[in-house]
């Protein structure tokens, strides 16, 4: 099972990109493929576990609200009045005409997002989820159209949201969007093109870009190396520092074992990229907007601080990922979900304010995503894995104040509901991703490469929550 | 040349608490000679001295012994390497199978009862974590302990979401003990004990799960039904026995199977009063309830017919009989053997096992028996026998013979937790986790990014099918699960964590923080000398070799990398330490040399990848 020469070249190239050290090698100039003028960034806020869309975006007109309460009586009982209509955050829709008499509101913990929505800086994509092609309830029941694999399974649907395929997928559309920016030949730094506060995110993985990890305290340093660096002026200190740095970067390492080589590359990328990133952080004033306590606030602050040093890092297109867990509310939903919604609300509002402080609010678009929506039916004190959900798109460039797609009526048995109210998406994830890609500057060809099923939806009107980049077509 | 002050200063800060007494001749580390007399630690029936030719050559040399123990235990100790080399590995595994179980629950209870503060107290809530460290690092039944940890990454329960499993440490401890007690038992019994365990019932939210109520639209919770199939038994697609996917066979089940099976897992409840432990008004009571099996309550069990995976459980079947029937169906599914075989190999031996290796282990699982080298059969002969399965994993030619498979595709990444335990056992670190606060919270990226029984979700820290994008192993199609948590945050986290331990500084001289915590939380038994000594390594053998770098590296190579330390790493370490003057008697520099060498090996690909 030896590597062929051709394979070897391929893996060698991939490795160079992984380390970021030899990224110059990869900056081959292709024909101008995408527009990378100015700066643009996408921020994915992933709500791990499957957010309950029906407990986030509420039907607010009295008859439909009453219907919702009836359908989910035991859950409303658990809330003990906290989800009473008077406490919800009503939305003012600029496309109210599309919904007739129906009205909508957000959970009581989301006044900030309601404010952004009503100011036109946030939109809601309703009933969105993974699809291969437009699908009706009947087609689902008849199994007459191809469906996304392994529906309702956490890991597989996380993967499908991020990469249009179940677990095992290698490339996420965030990474492929960044690849397109790389291909424009502007010499953007690959190693800082996709950035996460988590781990090795599939969403941020492209052919040329791999996620770089930051936190609000910056990337981690090697204490041993830092200590040696501080003593370089002492006798023998410089030689010692150099040996140690060579050790941690693995530059001398020769073994041909693939796993060992990957570890060597990971150490190398870590040392080199963290040094670069830390140096860049020292050159720019910190963001002064205050962020709420909690994981999401701290993570979005780290993203804001990274955007603040975009020039020093030599990037004009970036994709970010932050994750927050706890949404798999099979149980104790009334106890657990409101706190999470409060975190989302506070952190996103602070992030938007930080983007305004940095003067890039027109250049940064944030959106939420999740494994799946949840069942309309209640299992006692929680809800189970569903399919379509409702998500937010936030930013100065967003044509907000609108709900795009649909918010199905909260009635069991009308939509695709094998008894429990799992909704067939009326908008596909790729249809939601496409306007962000066009805004990011991708050409149609690049968009179709990143979103493999998008062409299947060609007959439907595009969701116009972002204007396409004028130079990209 | 002058001392390398960079490390010297770190070293000197902790020098006071390290005894350098044993600096005498070179004997300590050189145990290559004759077989030493057996030490008392082993189980009954030590092999007598005039041993015949061993049936297995797995302990033929020190390097081979160490390599085997790296796969089968939480890490070889110098004593194990010395004692076992030259003996028969078959005898060793048979003895391991017979050793009594070292349980976590009694240790957890002893620890938590030392604290006055219970809920929200760090010492109290860390008690099961500290029982994990104590048993992993010091228990005599090492194979069982190591296999139980592997099982904990397949049958995942986690207290990461806090809540009940954080409030009552006995819950996780007793779950840990289920894995230990059944590690050499049978899969069918294991999955039943798991199903009835309160921690799983709570974690996957089926405790108190009720039958459907058509009048309100309430449906049974589907969480456990889905995950027991997807993660604990059969996966999602039909497999051949060698673990390969049956092409064109589609998926194993659809959502109607899940809703059908969800009806089975209704009517399981804690054996106690729910208000009392959710109200957090009695720690002792809650701990008791969390440590005893759930019971059935047929009034809330779905009495109607249940259909899943082609099985029908007739209407009127009660909860216990329904669970029994469902677990029989699941445990007898042909996917279980390759599904578990592959993951056990991945946890112990190889990230990307060859199909024929999976097939041989799956066969042992199915047949319930395995012939060890020399012909001794292990296992009961009943499908699902884990003794046979574990033996098949460890004695397979792909595990033992390093030339059996392509050297470029072999090996696995040691998980961060295992890297730490390997270090601690290799250097006789003084195991006292109750004084080392960082060991209570190692899931954060800063320390190891991994914590026993605290994975971020039921999908563990990494997935068995993970192929890392943008890597050479990924381009070659290798699954390398641990690469999923290897990145520019966790790498420095690991290196820094180990730097502090290697240089004696996780507690070292400053015990004020842990002393304050003991006082604040009303923990009895504080002993400052023990706190200072906690996890200090015994480097006397290495210090003795500090003036002979090649001998020092040979010695560490056996201990940590089993003869696989590369010339490049040796050259770098040599370059780093050769200028340090160790000519004076009993100098601090000898310890410094040893520590730098150890740290550089621990942070080299040679060690991080176990081959």
Boltz contact constraints between the chains, C-beta under 6 A:
constraints:
  - contact:
      token1: [A, 1]
      token2: [B, 406]
      max_distance: 6.0
  - contact:
      token1: [A, 10]
      token2: [B, 475]
      max_distance: 6.0
  - contact:
      token1: [A, 11]
      token2: [B, 472]
      max_distance: 6.0
  - contact:
      token1: [A, 11]
      token2: [B, 475]
      max_distance: 6.0
  - contact:
      token1: [A, 14]
      token2: [B, 470]
      max_distance: 6.0
  - contact:
      token1: [A, 14]
      token2: [B, 475]
      max_distance: 6.0
  - contact:
      token1: [A, 15]
      token2: [B, 472]
      max_distance: 6.0
  - contact:
      token1: [A, 18]
      token2: [B, 470]
      max_distance: 6.0
  - contact:
      token1: [A, 73]
      token2: [B, 216]
      max_distance: 6.0
  - contact:
      token1: [A, 74]
      token2: [B, 216]
      max_distance: 6.0
  - contact:
      token1: [A, 74]
      token2: [B, 218]
      max_distance: 6.0
  - contact:
      token1: [A, 150]
      token2: [B, 236]
      max_distance: 6.0
  - contact:
      token1: [A, 152]
      token2: [B, 255]
      max_distance: 6.0
  - contact:
      token1: [A, 155]
      token2: [B, 459]
      max_distance: 6.0
  - contact:
      token1: [A, 168]
      token2: [B, 465]
      max_distance: 6.0
  - contact:
      token1: [A, 170]
      token2: [B, 469]
      max_distance: 6.0
  - contact:
      token1: [A, 199]
      token2: [B, 487]
      max_distance: 6.0
  - contact:
      token1: [A, 200]
      token2: [B, 484]
      max_distance: 6.0
  - contact:
      token1: [A, 200]
      token2: [B, 487]
      max_distance: 6.0
  - contact:
      token1: [A, 205]
      token2: [B, 469]
      max_distance: 6.0
  - contact:
      token1: [A, 210]
      token2: [B, 470]
      max_distance: 6.0
  - contact:
      token1: [A, 213]
      token2: [B, 487]
      max_distance: 6.0
  - contact:
      token1: [A, 213]
      token2: [B, 488]
      max_distance: 6.0
  - contact:
      token1: [A, 213]
      token2: [B, 489]
      max_distance: 6.0
  - contact:
      token1: [A, 220]
      token2: [B, 489]
      max_distance: 6.0
  - contact:
      token1: [A, 220]
      token2: [B, 492]
      max_distance: 6.0
  - contact:
      token1: [A, 220]
      token2: [B, 493]
      max_distance: 6.0
  - contact:
      token1: [A, 222]
      token2: [B, 492]
      max_distance: 6.0
  - contact:
      token1: [A, 222]
      token2: [B, 495]
      max_distance: 6.0
  - contact:
      token1: [A, 223]
      token2: [B, 496]
      max_distance: 6.0
  - contact:
      token1: [A, 223]
      token2: [B, 499]
      max_distance: 6.0
  - contact:
      token1: [A, 224]
      token2: [B, 499]
      max_distance: 6.0
  - contact:
      token1: [A, 227]
      token2: [B, 6]
      max_distance: 6.0
  - contact:
      token1: [A, 228]
      token2: [B, 6]
      max_distance: 6.0
  - contact:
      token1: [A, 231]
      token2: [B, 5]
      max_distance: 6.0
  - contact:
      token1: [A, 231]
      token2: [B, 6]
      max_distance: 6.0
  - contact:
      token1: [A, 234]
      token2: [B, 5]
      max_distance: 6.0
  - contact:
      token1: [A, 235]
      token2: [B, 2]
      max_distance: 6.0
  - contact:
      token1: [A, 236]
      token2: [B, 1]
      max_distance: 6.0
  - contact:
      token1: [A, 236]
      token2: [B, 2]
      max_distance: 6.0
  - contact:
      token1: [A, 236]
      token2: [B, 4]
      max_distance: 6.0
  - contact:
      token1: [A, 236]
      token2: [B, 579]
      max_distance: 6.0
  - contact:
      token1: [A, 240]
      token2: [B, 4]
      max_distance: 6.0
  - contact:
      token1: [A, 240]
      token2: [B, 6]
      max_distance: 6.0
  - contact:
      token1: [A, 243]
      token2: [B, 575]
      max_distance: 6.0
  - contact:
      token1: [A, 243]
      token2: [B, 576]
      max_distance: 6.0
  - contact:
      token1: [A, 247]
      token2: [B, 572]
      max_distance: 6.0
  - contact:
      token1: [A, 247]
      token2: [B, 600]
      max_distance: 6.0
  - contact:
      token1: [A, 252]
      token2: [B, 568]
      max_distance: 6.0
  - contact:
      token1: [A, 253]
      token2: [B, 568]
      max_distance: 6.0
  - contact:
      token1: [A, 254]
      token2: [B, 568]
      max_distance: 6.0
  - contact:
      token1: [A, 255]
      token2: [B, 566]
      max_distance: 6.0
  - contact:
      token1: [A, 256]
      token2: [B, 408]
      max_distance: 6.0
  - contact:
      token1: [A, 257]
      token2: [B, 408]
      max_distance: 6.0
  - contact:
      token1: [A, 258]
      token2: [B, 408]
      max_distance: 6.0
  - contact:
      token1: [A, 258]
      token2: [B, 472]
      max_distance: 6.0
  - contact:
      token1: [A, 258]
      token2: [B, 473]
      max_distance: 6.0
  - contact:
      token1: [A, 258]
      token2: [B, 476]
      max_distance: 6.0
  - contact:
      token1: [A, 259]
      token2: [B, 411]
      max_distance: 6.0
  - contact:
      token1: [A, 259]
      token2: [B, 473]
      max_distance: 6.0
  - contact:
      token1: [A, 259]
      token2: [B, 480]
      max_distance: 6.0
  - contact:
      token1: [A, 259]
      token2: [B, 609]
      max_distance: 6.0
  - contact:
      token1: [A, 260]
      token2: [B, 605]
      max_distance: 6.0
  - contact:
      token1: [A, 260]
      token2: [B, 609]
      max_distance: 6.0
  - contact:
      token1: [A, 261]
      token2: [B, 472]
      max_distance: 6.0
  - contact:
      token1: [A, 262]
      token2: [B, 471]
      max_distance: 6.0
  - contact:
      token1: [A, 262]
      token2: [B, 472]
      max_distance: 6.0
  - contact:
      token1: [A, 262]
      token2: [B, 473]
      max_distance: 6.0
  - contact:
      token1: [A, 263]
      token2: [B, 605]
      max_distance: 6.0
  - contact:
      token1: [A, 263]
      token2: [B, 608]
      max_distance: 6.0
  - contact:
      token1: [A, 263]
      token2: [B, 609]
      max_distance: 6.0
  - contact:
      token1: [A, 264]
      token2: [B, 605]
      max_distance: 6.0
  - contact:
      token1: [A, 266]
      token2: [B, 486]
      max_distance: 6.0
  - contact:
      token1: [A, 266]
      token2: [B, 491]
      max_distance: 6.0
  - contact:
      token1: [A, 267]
      token2: [B, 491]
      max_distance: 6.0
  - contact:
      token1: [A, 270]
      token2: [B, 488]
      max_distance: 6.0
  - contact:
      token1: [A, 270]
      token2: [B, 491]
      max_distance: 6.0
  - contact:
      token1: [A, 273]
      token2: [B, 488]
      max_distance: 6.0
  - contact:
      token1: [A, 274]
      token2: [B, 488]
      max_distance: 6.0
  - contact:
      token1: [A, 330]
      token2: [B, 205]
      max_distance: 6.0
  - contact:
      token1: [A, 330]
      token2: [B, 221]
      max_distance: 6.0
  - contact:
      token1: [A, 330]
      token2: [B, 223]
      max_distance: 6.0
  - contact:
      token1: [A, 331]
      token2: [B, 205]
      max_distance: 6.0
  - contact:
      token1: [A, 377]
      token2: [B, 217]
      max_distance: 6.0
  - contact:
      token1: [A, 377]
      token2: [B, 219]
      max_distance: 6.0
  - contact:
      token1: [A, 378]
      token2: [B, 218]
      max_distance: 6.0
  - contact:
      token1: [A, 379]
      token2: [B, 219]
      max_distance: 6.0
  - contact:
      token1: [A, 379]
      token2: [B, 221]
      max_distance: 6.0
  - contact:
      token1: [A, 380]
      token2: [B, 210]
      max_distance: 6.0
  - contact:
      token1: [A, 380]
      token2: [B, 218]
      max_distance: 6.0
  - contact:
      token1: [A, 384]
      token2: [B, 222]
      max_distance: 6.0
  - contact:
      token1: [A, 412]
      token2: [B, 217]
      max_distance: 6.0
  - contact:
      token1: [A, 420]
      token2: [B, 219]
      max_distance: 6.0
